[in-house]
């Protein structure tokens, strides 16, 4: 079992340093929900299916992430407040390689 440390800045601008397990097949959206870093019903509205962009975040670290899927790219093309470093948290699996990941939650839209 390997836990990793990640930093998440919530929508109020508060930084949270959290520990995330890599052996539970969790994604970043689920970590945000488990730590209650966003009000209930405002993140992961579609259940992690890359269909709503409520879990959009900005990757601020140099952590190498897997390539975006076509579904993720299509959803971000329709989302608000998208930046060059935008990703959907539901599409970022928590793996040991994510150690040191730093993200900022995008504004609720």
C-alpha positions as CSV (number, residue, x, y, z in Angstrom):
1,X,0.0,0.0,0.0
2,X,1.4,3.4,-1.0
3,X,-0.1,6.7,-0.1
4,X,1.0,9.8,-1.9
5,X,0.9,13.5,-0.9
6,X,-0.9,15.9,-3.1
7,X,-1.9,19.6,-2.7
8,X,-5.3,20.9,-3.6
9,X,-6.4,24.5,-3.6
10,X,-10.1,24.7,-3.1
11,X,-12.5,27.2,-4.7
12,X,-12.0,29.6,-1.7
13,X,-8.2,29.7,-2.4
14,X,-7.3,27.6,0.7
15,X,-4.5,25.1,0.2
16,X,-5.0,21.6,1.5
17,X,-2.2,19.0,1.8
18,X,-3.8,15.6,1.6
19,X,-2.8,12.0,1.6
20,X,-4.3,9.9,-1.1
21,X,-4.2,6.1,-1.4
22,X,-2.9,4.6,-4.6
23,X,-4.4,1.1,-4.0
24,X,-8.1,2.0,-4.1
25,X,-8.5,2.9,-7.8
26,X,-9.5,6.4,-6.8
27,X,-9.4,9.5,-9.0
28,X,-8.7,13.0,-8.1
29,X,-12.4,14.0,-8.0
30,X,-13.1,11.2,-5.5
31,X,-10.2,12.4,-3.3
32,X,-11.6,16.0,-3.3
33,X,-15.0,14.5,-2.4
34,X,-13.6,12.3,0.4
35,X,-11.9,15.3,2.0
36,X,-15.0,17.4,1.5
37,X,-13.0,20.2,-0.3
38,X,-16.0,21.3,-2.3
39,X,-19.6,21.6,-1.2
40,X,-21.7,18.5,-1.7
41,X,-23.3,18.4,-5.1
42,X,-20.8,20.8,-6.7
43,X,-18.1,18.4,-7.8
44,X,-18.5,15.1,-9.7
45,X,-22.1,15.8,-10.6
46,X,-22.0,13.2,-13.4
47,X,-20.4,10.6,-11.2
48,X,-17.0,10.7,-12.9
49,X,-18.1,10.0,-16.4
50,X,-16.4,13.1,-18.0
51,X,-19.8,14.5,-18.9
52,X,-20.1,17.6,-16.7
53,X,-16.8,19.3,-16.0
54,X,-17.8,20.1,-12.4
55,X,-14.5,18.5,-11.3
56,X,-12.4,20.7,-13.6
57,X,-9.1,21.6,-12.1
58,X,-5.9,23.4,-13.0
59,X,-2.7,21.4,-12.8
60,X,-0.1,23.7,-11.3
61,X,2.7,21.2,-10.7
62,X,5.0,19.7,-13.3
63,X,3.6,16.3,-12.5
64,X,3.4,14.2,-15.7
65,X,-0.1,13.1,-16.3
66,X,-1.6,10.5,-18.7
67,X,-2.8,11.9,-22.1
68,X,-6.3,13.3,-22.2
69,X,-9.0,10.9,-23.6
70,X,-11.2,12.1,-26.4
71,X,-14.1,12.3,-23.9
72,X,-12.1,14.6,-21.6
73,X,-11.0,16.8,-24.4
74,X,-14.5,17.1,-25.8
75,X,-15.9,18.0,-22.3
76,X,-13.3,20.7,-21.7
77,X,-14.0,22.1,-25.1
78,X,-17.5,22.9,-23.9
79,X,-16.6,23.9,-20.3
80,X,-16.3,27.4,-18.8
81,X,-13.1,28.9,-17.3
82,X,-10.9,26.5,-19.2
83,X,-7.1,27.1,-19.2
84,X,-4.2,25.4,-20.9
85,X,-3.5,23.4,-17.7
86,X,-7.2,22.3,-17.3
87,X,-8.0,18.7,-16.6
88,X,-11.0,16.8,-15.3
89,X,-10.3,15.4,-11.8
90,X,-12.4,12.4,-12.6
91,X,-10.0,11.4,-15.3
92,X,-6.8,11.6,-13.2
93,X,-6.3,8.2,-11.5
94,X,-4.3,8.3,-8.3
95,X,-1.1,6.4,-8.8
96,X,2.3,6.5,-7.2
97,X,3.5,8.6,-10.1
98,X,1.1,11.4,-8.9
99,X,3.3,12.0,-5.8
100,X,3.6,15.8,-5.4
101,X,0.7,16.6,-7.7
102,X,-0.6,20.2,-7.1
103,X,-4.0,21.3,-8.4
104,X,-6.4,24.2,-8.0
105,X,-10.1,23.6,-8.3
106,X,-11.7,25.6,-11.2
107,X,-14.5,28.0,-10.2
108,X,-18.0,26.5,-10.0
109,X,-19.9,27.4,-13.2
